[in-house]
Amino acid sequence: MAAALAASWRVTPPAWEPSRPELGAVNPLLLRSGAGALAWRRLRAAAAARSPAGFELQQAYRLHAIQALLHERQLARVLKRLRGAGVEALLGKGWAVARHYPEAGLRPYGDFDLYVESAQREAARAVLEGEDASVDLHTGCAELNDRPWSLLNERARSLPLGGGQVRVFGAEDHLRLLALHMLRHGAWRPLWLCDLGAVLETSGRGFDWGHFLSGDQRRTDWVCCALVLARELVGADLDGAPEQVTRRALPAWLHRAVLRQWADAGFEAQGRRRPMVSYAQRPAGVLRALRARWPNAIEATVGVRGPFNGLPRLPFQLAECVSRTARFTLGLRRALARASPLTAFARAR
């Protein structure tokens, strides 16, 4: 998987020439992870491109290109409605990262991550009520809450989209957001490493490393690890990065955690997760769901704000499980309280 995606985001990516058995083995993983279009760009000049597996990657490339056009129209409509209500949202991930790739559709996305300040949340929710586009509305930005919202807003950029404008995070804030989001979710999606390479390599010489590395120092060390991981697994270019980034040695468990996740098709399991609170009234399958949520070494370390060092990860994983169990128990109590006949009667009164 890592070999198939290496430098795939570049304007002229290196050729990828797997044997047909190799392509057949990795093809299902590429398609399920949303990386089929990127792999096709590297494969299309190879002999294996004319195999059935190669044709499937080509079809993914075509499908994602069509979806990209549809999503751009949806996004332009949503932003126009928000702006008409006086809501100024910042866009992150999704289209905001896909624009760093050389062709529409190379980086598929399913929803729009919009970030608004707390004072505008209710107005934004009212506008989005009944909207058929998939919008993930955030109040502030949790990954970047070590920086004031006013600063994020000040450094944002306006870009043209569908006859209007879209405001996206500044390059340094966005790269930090992408790295922290990837680590918080255990780096289960291979595309996230490609995103880091694409944003970093297209941001130009004006990239402000001082701002990128500012803020909470534990998070800063995490994002340094994320960039080095992108270099070592998919060939991201870190030329020009300060030594704080380039000389960060990664613990051995970090590579293993990522590759094991990909080999086990972790991206597929993650995509089908139901919220644990949904098991409150129908507990069948809860044990299987708990096993599926056993945190990998990366998400456990981030979840408990641990360091990325050479110590064993099991204590971090156990601590994260305790924390999740506590959050689940609290959510369960709230769900049961809302569902109880006594509560319903009290609300009716």
N, C-alpha and C positions, 0 to 999 in steps of 0.2 A: 504494500500500500504506500509506504513512504517512498519507495523507488518510483512508483507510477506518478506520484504528485510532485516530485522534486522540481522546483523552479517552473512549475506549470503555469504560473500567473504572469509570466513575462511575455512581452510582445513577440519575441522569437524564442520559444522554449526549446530546450534540448530534445532531440528525438528520443523516443522510448520504443525499444524493439524487443518486447518479451517474446518468448516462444508461445505457441498456441496453448500448451498445457498451463504455462504460467498465467497467461491472460485469462484462461477459463477459471483458474483458481481465485484470482483477485477480482474478477469482473463483478460477481454478486456484491462484494463489499463496496466497490466503487459506486455501483448503482444505488445501493441502499443508503449510502452516506451522502448522496448528492454530489459526488465528485466525478460523475461519469463524463460530463462535458469537458472538464479540465484534462482528464486522462485522454479523451478523444483527440484533443489538439496535439498532444505529444505522440499519439499512436498513428495518426491518419496516413503518414508516409511509410509506415512499416507493413511488412507482408501480413502480419496478424490482423491488420485493420480490415482485411477482406474476409475474416472468419465470422461466424455467427455472433461470437462475443463482441467482436469489433463493431458489427452492425448495431448491436444493442447500445453501445457507447455513443455511436453516431446519432441514434434516435434520441438518446438523452440530451445530447448537444442541441438538437433541433427543438425538442420540447422546452428546454430551459430558455432558449432564445425567444420563443413565443410567449412563455410565461412572463419573461422580463418586460416585454412591451405592455402586456396587460397590467402588470403590477405598477408600472410607471404611471399609467393612466389613473389607476385607483388612488395611488399616492397623491398625485396632483389634485384630484378631486377632494380627498380628505383634508389636505393642507389648505385648500381654498375655503372649505367650510369652516375650518378652525380659525383661519385668519379673519373671515367675515364676522366671527363672534368675538374677535379681539384676543384670541389665544395665539401666543407665539410659542410654538413647540420646537424643540431640538430633535433631530433625527439621528439615531445611532444604529450601528450594525446594518443588516439588510441592504437596502439600496445605497446607504452611505458607505459601505465597504465594497459593494459590487462595482461601484463606479471606478475603483482603483484597478479593475481588471481590464484588459484590452478589448474585450468584446462583451456585448450584452448577453446575459444568460450563462456566462462561465461560472458565475457564483450565484446559484439559486437561493432564494429565501422565501419564506412562507408568510411572514407578517411584517408589520411596520412597528418598530420600537420608537415611540414618541415620548419625550421627556418634557415635563412642564413643572413650573414652580408650584408650590402648594396652593398659593392664592388662586391659581387658574385651574386647578384640578376639576372642581365641580362644573365649571363652564365647559371644559373639554369633554367631560363625561356626558353632559347634556347634548353636545354636538354629535358625539359618536353614537348616541343611542339609536339603534336600528341600522347602523352603518353595516353594509354587507362585507366590507373589507375587514381583514383580520388585523386589529390594532392592539398592540400591547402598550397600554398607557402607564407611564411611570411618574411618580411624584418625586422630583429631584432625580438624582442618579446615585444609587446605593454604592456602586463600585468606586465612584469619585467623590464620596461625601467627606473626604478629607480636604476638599477644595470648596470654597464658597460658590454657590450657584451663580452669583453675580460675575465671578471670574470666568466660569465656564461659558456663560452667556456672552461675556465681552470678547472671548477668544473664538467664538463660533464664526463660521463662514456661511455666506449666502451663495447658493448655486442656482442656475436656471433649471427649471423642470416644468415641462408641459405648459409653457406660456406664463408661468409664475415663478416663484422662488421657493427654495427649500433651505432651511438653516440646519447645518450639520456641525457637530463638534469640531473644534480645531484639531489639527493632525496629531498633536502631542496628547491631548486629552482622549481622542478617539483610540489611538493605539494603546494607551494605558487601559482604557475601558475594555477593549477587545481582549487584551491579555488577561486581565483580572476575571472577566466573564468566562473565558476558556478554562482557567484554573479552578474557578468556583464550581464548574460543572465537570471537573475531572478530566478535561481534555478529551472527551469521548468522541468528538467529531473531527475527523482529519482536516476538513476545510478550515477550521479555526487557525491551524498553524499556517496554512496558505494565506489566510487573511493578514496575518502579521507580516509575512514577507511582502505581500502586495502593497500594503499601506506604507510600510517602511521604505520600500524601494521606489515608490512614486511620490513621496512627500518632498523630495528635493533637498538642496543643500541648506535651505533655511530652517530645517527642522531644529527646534529648540530642545536640545537634550537636557538642559538645566531644568526647564519646566517639566519635561516628561518625568524626570527623576525626583521631582519635588513632592512633598506631601509625606504621608505616613511611611516611615522607612521600612517597616515589615512588608508592606505592599510593594514598595519600590524594589526590594530584593526579589519578591515573587515575580514581578514583571521582567526583571533582568533574567531570571531563570527561564521565563517563557520565551524571550527572544533567542537565547542561546539554544533552547530546545528546538525552535523553528530553524535555526541554522544547522543544527546537527541532524535533524530528521528529514527536512525537506529543502535544505540548501538556501535558506534566506541569507541575504547579503547584509552583514553588519559592518561593512566598511564605513568609517566615519563615526561609529559609535564610541563612546568613552570606554576606558579600560574597566570601569565599574561594571559595564555590561559584558564586554568581550572576554574578560578574564574570569568571569564567574564560572567556577567549576560546578557541574551538576552531580548530585548524588546518583549512584547507580540505580536506585529504585525508581527514579523518575522516568527514565526510558522504558523500563520494564512495565511500569504502570500504564503508560500510553499504548505501547504495542500490544500488551495483553488485552486492553480494552478494545482495540481495533480488531484483533484476531477473534475475540469472542463476540464480535458484532455488537458491542456495547451501545453504539449509536441507535441500533434498532430497538433494543430494550428500553433505552431512555425515552425514545420517541413515543412509546406506548404506555408510559407510566400514568396511572390514575392517581389523583390526589389521595393521600392516605385517609383524609377525613371522609372520603366517599365510602369507606368501608364501615362507617359508624353504624349504619342500620342494616347493612348486608355484609357481615364479617367473613363470609366464605372467600377464601383466597388470600386472607390477610397475611398468613405466614409466608406464602409464596411471594407476596408483595414485599414483605420485610427482607427476605433473602435477596430479592432483586435490588433493594436499596442499600445493601451493604456498601458503604462508601469505599471507593478506591483510595489509594494512598494520597493522591493529589487533593481530591475534594475534602478528605478528612483533615489534612494538614491546613488547608485554607479555612475550613469550617471552624476549627478551634484556634485559628491564628497562630499556627505553629511555624517553626523555621524549616526551610528546605535544607536539611543537613543530612549527615550519614547515619543518624540514629534509626532504629527500627520504627516502622510506621504503625505497628499494631496498637500501641497505646493511644495514638492519635485517632485511629479508627474506632477504638472502643469509646473514647471520649466523645467523638462525634455521634456515635450511636446513642449514647446516653442523652446527649443534647437533643437529638432528633426525637427520641422517645418522649422526652419532656414536652417538646413542642407539640407532638402528636397527641399526647394525653390532654394537654390544654385545649387543643382544637377539638378533640373528641367530646370533652365536657361541654364546650360551647355548643357543638352541634346537637348533642343530646338535649341540652337545655332548650334550644330553639325548637326541637321536635317534640318535647313532652306535652301531653294534653294540658297539664297545669299551666305551663307557660302560654300555650295557645289561648286558654281561657282568660288568663290574666291580661293578655294583649287585647282580647276581645272586649274586656271590661274597660 
